[in-house]
Amino acid sequence: MASAAKPHTWISFWFALTIPVIFWDAGYCFMRPRSMVGGDLHWIWSPYALYQDIDYVYGLPALQRGDGFTNAQSLLNIIENFMNIYYLYLAHVAESPVAPVLGFASAIMTLSKTFLYWAQEYYCGGCAVGHNDFKTLFFLWIVPNGLWLLVPSFIVYRFAKDISASLRVANGVAAAKKQ
């Protein structure tokens, strides 16, 4: 079955690029403390040596207090990742008209989780990142995490337009059949 909307290369690129990043990130979170500095598996996640001190959600403070948010968010990331993989399959292999709906749902999930992550920092007064100076916070937390707000927002917008166009076409076909 041919898809109603041709897949957008930039969206597929984003999903393909982020799939390994998300699995790697979730691996770090699920394997704590072994993935952290001093852990036997830290070599796999060595860049987190810096990040675990910038964002305490990823660091010792959250782990020591038994904060479940980090792994709960990672579990949702894994689900989202499988949705991204299935989107790529539906869009590029099966050429299914359902692909934009799945991509839309996955992007909404990314956007919602990221917004929740930022809102948590706002409402707790920067409890996990407020210890950073502005330059560190800006370049190593706001900019990289901001991408997870910006790009999914554009994806949601693009898929919403595609889905709306498909629904208008389907509505027109249904109306024509009634005549």
ABEGO torsion letter per residue (X at the ends): XBBABBBBAAAAAAAAAAAAAAAAAAAAAAAOAAABBGBAAAAAAAAAAAAAAABAAABAAAAAAGBAAAAAAAAAAAAAAAAAAAAAAAAAAAGBAAAAAAAAAAAAAAAAAAAAAAAAAAAAGGAAAAABBAAAAAAAAAAAAAAAAAAAAAAAAAAAAAAAAAAAAAAAAAAAAAX
